[in-house]
Amino acid sequence: MPSAFPKLRLGLIGYGYAGKTFHAPLIRSTPGLELAAVASRDVAKVHADLPDIRVHHTPAALIADDSLDVVVIATPNDTHAPLAADALRAGRHVVIDKPMALDLAQARALIALADASPGRLSVFHNRRWDSDYLAVKRAIDDGLAGEVMHFESHIDRYRPAVRDRWRESAGPGAGIWYDLGPHLVDQALQLFGLPQRVHAALATQRAGGLSDDWAHVRLDYGARQVIVHASMLVAGGARRFVVHGTRGSLIKTGADRQEAQLLAGLTPGAAGWGDDADPLTVIDAHGHEHALPAVAGDQRRYYAALRDAIAGEAPWPVTPIEALAVMAVIDTGFASQREGRALPLPLNDAERAAFATARS
């Protein structure tokens, strides 16, 4: 970023898992950004990590803080749209942790408000900057699989015990499709565009489960089929990506390590940050295999791009229409589960054209 621009001052609403683990360290490690304030009821928790940070006791107080340029919302999913609307009305730029809203209607209303506001809106689809996805994307772009006909993306974990937290509750915005679905869907839409239909199966598999903890969703592109899958009962894990095409196949077994590195206390940008020792396996049409080194991941690139976009030096890292398309798939997935059939995306022609432009 040109040195003539002053640091952008960001305020973070929420210091739970997403705010503490992802947003705070990524913001603080991105040149040109300053984490200036946090809104949290647990002041001691914030000050244990960030002793000099200003803490507001309520989101409203942080949003009203005129010293801030950007409000980052890392709160439970059902509060995303209301808090974003308040921040946009206050004239702030807004970053929402995924998902941007609870349904497509909320997302559309939020975008309309952003269009009428001096502030801009973006959604934190940080998994675009993961090593596993970047390795697969590069290989697809280079034509190593030819025309992709079958694509699988898995985020599978082994957490058999239901934890007492809002993500696993029976409340609005809870469940694995809201939690991990946006990551899986955003990556698929970036690679292949909008699907023709969505066919979702959601289930609660764990004893005592209060919301969906298994999701198997097929995105139908005609001959090409894209499967996104998330589960809490996969001991030992599963392949992160499997891709089959007209020239060969791609397999990425290991997942990006940035979340694990953040949980271990590694500062983003430190030695080894985003490194991925698990290579991409490429199998050609003759069955010959070779390995390609994985691309290093760096989720700071989201915030660096946001900084440059606000300065007018770069496009926005995730546009509202891209986030709306993700929300359309999530919403349609729930409808598909209820109706037991594949459903088309309920996007109008203008939204489809805007998404195509944003993705190009």
MARNU-438235 format. One line per 4 residues: number of its first residue (from 1); their letters; for each residue x, y, z of C-alpha. Coordinates in steps of 0.1 Angstrom, whole numbers, plus 5000, padded with zeros to 4 digits. Example, Ala and Ser with C-alpha at 12.3 -4.5 7.8 and 13.67 -1.06 7.14 Angstrom:
2
1	AS	5123,4955,5078  5137,4989,5071
END
This chain:
360
1	MPSA	5000,5000,5000  5014,5035,4992  5028,5051,5023  5007,5082,5018
5	FPKL	4977,5064,5031  4972,5064,5069  4965,5032,5087  4929,5020,5086
9	RLGL	4913,5017,5120  4892,4986,5124  4868,4977,5152  4860,4940,5159
13	IGYG	4826,4930,5172  4829,4897,5190  4859,4880,5206  4847,4844,5205
17	YAGK	4863,4817,5183  4862,4836,5150  4872,4870,5164  4900,4857,5186
21	TFHA	4914,4830,5164  4911,4845,5129  4902,4882,5127  4923,4898,5155
25	PLIR	4956,4881,5145  4951,4885,5108  4942,4922,5111  4971,4929,5135
29	STPG	4996,4912,5111  4985,4931,5079  5005,4962,5072  4984,4994,5069
33	LELA	4957,4981,5093  4952,4988,5130  4929,4968,5153  4917,4999,5173
37	AVAS	4888,4985,5193  4869,4954,5203  4833,4950,5214  4830,4922,5240
41	RDVA	4812,4915,5273  4844,4897,5285  4868,4926,5289  4893,4904,5308
45	KVHA	4895,4879,5279  4903,4906,5254  4928,4923,5276  4946,4890,5284
49	DLPD	4956,4889,5247  4954,4926,5238  4962,4946,5269  4962,4980,5252
53	IRVH	4931,4976,5231  4900,4998,5237  4870,4975,5247  4834,4986,5241
57	HTPA	4808,4967,5262  4782,4967,5234  4782,4964,5196  4762,4997,5194
61	ALIA	4790,5015,5213  4816,5003,5189  4795,5011,5158  4791,5046,5172
65	DDSL	4829,5051,5176  4836,5077,5149  4874,5070,5151  4868,5037,5132
69	DVVV	4869,5032,5095  4858,4995,5093  4835,4974,5115  4843,4936,5115
73	IATP	4814,4914,5127  4825,4881,5142  4794,4873,5163  4768,4844,5161
77	NDTH	4753,4840,5127  4718,4853,5136  4733,4887,5145  4753,4892,5113
81	APLA	4727,4910,5092  4713,4932,5120  4747,4944,5131  4759,4949,5096
85	ADAL	4728,4970,5089  4735,4992,5119  4771,4997,5109  4762,5006,5073
89	RAGR	4736,5031,5086  4764,5046,5106  4785,5050,5074  4811,5024,5083
93	HVVI	4827,5000,5059  4817,4965,5070  4832,4930,5070  4809,4902,5080
97	DKPM	4822,4868,5089  4804,4841,5068  4776,4836,5063  4765,4871,5056
101	ALDL	4729,4864,5067  4704,4837,5076  4687,4836,5043  4686,4851,5008
105	AQAR	4659,4877,5017  4681,4891,5045  4712,4891,5022  4693,4910,4995
109	ALIA	4681,4936,5020  4716,4941,5033  4731,4946,4999  4704,4972,4991
113	LADA	4712,4990,5022  4750,4989,5014  4742,5003,4979  4726,5033,4996
117	SPGR	4753,5038,5022  4786,5056,5021  4802,5024,5035  4811,4993,5015
121	LSVF	4802,4957,5024  4823,4926,5021  4821,4891,5036  4851,4872,5050
125	HNRR	4853,4842,5027  4888,4835,5039  4892,4800,5025  4899,4814,4991
129	WDSD	4934,4819,5004  4940,4784,5018  4968,4762,5005  4947,4732,4996
133	YLAV	4922,4752,4975  4950,4773,4958  4968,4741,4948  4937,4726,4933
137	KRAI	4927,4759,4916  4961,4763,4900  4961,4727,4886  4926,4732,4872
141	DDGL	4935,4765,4857  4966,4749,4842  4945,4722,4825  4961,4693,4843
145	AGEV	4927,4676,4848  4913,4687,4815  4876,4696,4816  4865,4689,4852
149	MHFE	4836,4665,4853  4836,4654,4890  4847,4675,4919  4845,4667,4956
153	SHID	4854,4690,4984  4853,4677,5020  4857,4693,5054  4854,4663,5077
157	RYRP	4863,4662,5114  4859,4638,5143  4841,4655,5171  4816,4629,5184
161	AVRD	4807,4649,5215  4782,4677,5211  4796,4709,5226  4777,4736,5245
165	RWRE	4781,4764,5220  4759,4784,5197  4772,4767,5165  4758,4734,5177
169	SAGP	4727,4746,5194  4691,4745,5181  4690,4782,5175  4688,4801,5142
173	GAGI	4721,4800,5123  4734,4769,5140  4745,4737,5123  4772,4725,5100
177	WYDL	4756,4737,5068  4757,4773,5080  4791,4769,5096  4812,4750,5070
181	GPHL	4788,4751,5040  4798,4787,5031  4835,4778,5028  4828,4748,5006
185	VDQA	4802,4766,4984  4823,4798,4979  4853,4778,4967  4830,4758,4943
189	LQLF	4814,4790,4929  4848,4806,4923  4859,4776,4903  4828,4768,4884
193	GLPQ	4803,4796,4886  4766,4792,4895  4751,4756,4894  4719,4748,4876
197	RVHA	4704,4730,4907  4712,4722,4943  4704,4688,4959  4711,4687,4996
201	ALAT	4709,4660,5023  4714,4673,5058  4713,4651,5090  4719,4652,5127
205	QRAG	4740,4621,5134  4755,4625,5168  4737,4615,5200  4723,4646,5216
209	GLSD	4727,4667,5185  4705,4698,5182  4713,4709,5147  4726,4694,5115
213	DWAH	4762,4679,5118  4763,4662,5084  4759,4677,5050  4762,4662,5016
217	VRLD	4752,4686,4988  4754,4681,4951  4757,4711,4929  4745,4702,4894
221	YGAR	4762,4718,4864  4748,4694,4838  4774,4668,4829  4798,4682,4856
225	QVIV	4789,4673,4892  4802,4690,4922  4799,4675,4957  4805,4694,4989
229	HASM	4805,4675,5021  4810,4682,5058  4808,4658,5088  4816,4656,5125
233	LVAG	4821,4618,5125  4850,4611,5103  4879,4596,5124  4912,4600,5106
237	GARR	4899,4626,5082  4892,4623,5045  4907,4636,5013  4902,4673,5011
241	FVVH	4897,4675,4973  4892,4648,4946  4889,4660,4910  4883,4639,4879
245	GTRG	4885,4653,4844  4889,4645,4808  4928,4645,4811  4933,4631,4845
249	SLIK	4927,4634,4882  4938,4655,4911  4939,4645,4947  4947,4668,4977
253	TGAD	4947,4648,5009  4959,4673,5036  4940,4704,5045  4954,4740,5049
257	RQEA	4972,4745,5082  4965,4781,5090  4937,4775,5115  4959,4750,5133
261	QLLA	4988,4774,5132  4966,4802,5146  4954,4780,5174  4990,4771,5182
265	GLTP	4998,4808,5186  5018,4813,5154  5018,4849,5143  5005,4853,5107
269	GAAG	5035,4860,5084  5060,4843,5107  5084,4817,5094  5064,4787,5082
273	WGDD	5031,4806,5080  5007,4789,5056  5033,4763,5045  5017,4730,5034
277	ADPL	5040,4700,5031  5013,4678,5016  5016,4679,4978  4989,4677,4952
281	TVID	4988,4643,4935  4983,4645,4897  4973,4614,4878  4974,4616,4841
285	AHGH	4954,4598,4814  4979,4569,4814  4977,4564,4852  5011,4580,4858
289	EHAL	5013,4599,4891  5034,4629,4900  5034,4653,4929  5032,4691,4928
293	PAVA	5042,4712,4958  5012,4728,4974  5008,4766,4972  5014,4784,5005
297	GDQR	4982,4798,5020  4979,4833,5035  4945,4845,5047  4960,4879,5054
301	RYYA	4955,4885,5017  4918,4891,5023  4926,4920,5046  4954,4933,5024
305	ALRD	4930,4934,4995  4904,4951,5017  4929,4977,5027  4938,4984,4990
309	AIAG	4902,4984,4979  4893,5011,5004  4922,5031,4992  4909,5027,4957
313	EAPW	4940,5007,4946  4924,4973,4940  4891,4955,4936  4872,4943,4966
317	PVTP	4884,4908,4978  4848,4895,4982  4820,4915,4967  4784,4915,4980
321	IEAL	4771,4897,4949  4796,4869,4954  4784,4865,4990  4748,4867,4979
325	AVMA	4754,4838,4955  4768,4817,4984  4738,4826,5005  4715,4815,4976
329	VIDT	4731,4781,4976  4729,4778,5014  4693,4788,5014  4684,4765,4985
333	GFAS	4702,4737,5003  4678,4740,5032  4648,4741,5009  4661,4711,4990
337	QREG	4664,4691,5023  4629,4701,5032  4614,4691,4999  4636,4661,4991
341	RALP	4645,4672,4956  4669,4692,4936  4660,4729,4932  4672,4757,4910
345	LPLN	4689,4788,4925  4663,4816,4930  4685,4843,4916  4672,4868,4890
349	DAER	4688,4877,4857  4704,4909,4871  4720,4890,4900  4733,4863,4877
353	AAFA	4748,4888,4854  4764,4907,4883  4779,4875,4897  4794,4866,4863
357	TARS	4809,4901,4861  4824,4899,4896  4838,4864,4890  4854,4874,4856
END
